[in-house]
Amino acid sequence: MLWFTVWAALVLATLGGAALLGLSLWRKAKALLAELRTATETLEQLEARIAELEALRADADTPFEPALVAAPDARAQWRSVRLANRSSRHIRRDRRHSLTHRRWERLLDPTHPGQF
């Protein structure tokens, strides 16, 4: 009688585990199908947008040609902006260095103990 009870418990536990595993797999499969449905809808929208953009590109009068070399006036303008930025950075750096130098001089000056 004891063996029958042990085997019955083992069989029932196995069936219960299989049922839980099957339920988990079913829920995961449903979630996967829902995500696939969403991905399919998104892909259809993307294909429609690609077709729309290709139609717009085909309707363009002049094709797009990238300029690999900038015009001399644009380069001169960029150069002037770059020089202005560089000079403002140098001015800020020089101010910062002078403030730091003054602080160190005051710190190391024996006539002004502990003052910044």
C-alpha positions in Angstrom: 0.0 0.0 0.0 2.9 2.4 0.8 4.4 1.9 -2.7 1.1 2.7 -4.3 0.8 6.0 -2.4 4.4 7.0 -3.3 3.9 6.2 -7.0 0.5 8.0 -7.0 2.1 11.1 -5.5 4.9 11.0 -8.0 2.6 10.7 -10.9 0.3 13.5 -9.7 3.3 15.7 -9.0 4.6 15.0 -12.5 1.2 15.8 -14.1 0.9 19.0 -12.0 4.4 20.1 -13.1 3.6 19.3 -16.7 0.3 21.3 -16.5 2.2 24.3 -15.0 4.8 24.1 -17.7 2.2 23.8 -20.4 0.3 26.8 -19.0 3.5 28.9 -18.9 4.4 27.9 -22.5 0.8 28.8 -23.6 1.0 32.3 -22.1 4.5 32.9 -23.6 3.2 31.8 -27.0 0.3 34.1 -26.8 2.6 37.0 -25.9 4.9 36.1 -28.8 2.0 36.1 -31.2 0.8 39.5 -30.0 4.3 41.0 -30.4 4.5 39.4 -33.9 1.2 41.0 -34.8 2.5 44.4 -33.6 5.8 44.0 -35.5 3.8 43.1 -38.7 1.7 46.3 -38.4 4.8 48.4 -37.8 6.5 46.8 -40.8 3.5 47.6 -43.0 3.6 51.2 -41.9 7.3 51.4 -42.6 6.8 49.9 -46.1 4.1 52.5 -46.8 6.3 55.3 -45.7 9.2 54.0 -47.8 7.0 53.8 -50.8 5.8 57.4 -50.1 9.4 58.7 -49.8 10.5 56.9 -53.0 7.6 58.5 -54.8 8.7 61.9 -53.6 12.2 61.3 -54.6 11.1 60.2 -58.1 9.1 63.4 -58.4 12.0 65.7 -57.6 13.2 67.9 -60.5 16.9 68.1 -59.7 18.7 65.1 -58.2 20.6 65.7 -54.9 24.3 66.0 -55.4 26.3 66.4 -52.2 29.0 69.1 -52.3 32.3 67.5 -51.2 34.2 70.7 -51.1 32.8 73.9 -49.5 32.9 77.2 -51.3 35.7 79.6 -50.4 33.4 82.1 -48.8 31.8 79.4 -46.6 35.3 78.2 -45.6 36.3 81.8 -44.7 33.2 82.2 -42.6 33.9 78.9 -40.8 37.5 79.9 -40.2 36.5 83.3 -38.7 34.0 81.6 -36.4 36.6 79.1 -35.4 39.2 81.9 -34.7 36.6 83.8 -32.6 35.8 80.8 -30.6 39.5 80.0 -30.1 40.2 83.6 -28.9 37.3 83.6 -26.5 38.6 80.3 -25.0 42.1 81.7 -24.7 40.7 84.8 -22.9 38.7 82.6 -20.5 41.7 80.4 -19.8 43.9 83.3 -19.2 41.4 84.8 -16.7 41.2 81.4 -14.9 44.9 81.1 -14.7 45.4 84.6 -13.4 42.7 84.0 -10.7 44.4 80.8 -9.7 47.8 82.5 -9.6 46.5 85.3 -7.4 45.0 82.7 -5.0 48.2 80.9 -4.7 50.2 84.1 -4.1 47.8 85.1 -1.3 47.9 81.6 0.1 51.7 81.5 0.2 52.1 85.2 1.3 53.2 85.2 5.0 51.7 88.7 5.6 48.1 87.5 4.8 47.6 84.2 6.7 44.6 82.2 5.7 43.0 84.8 3.4 41.8 84.0 -0.1 
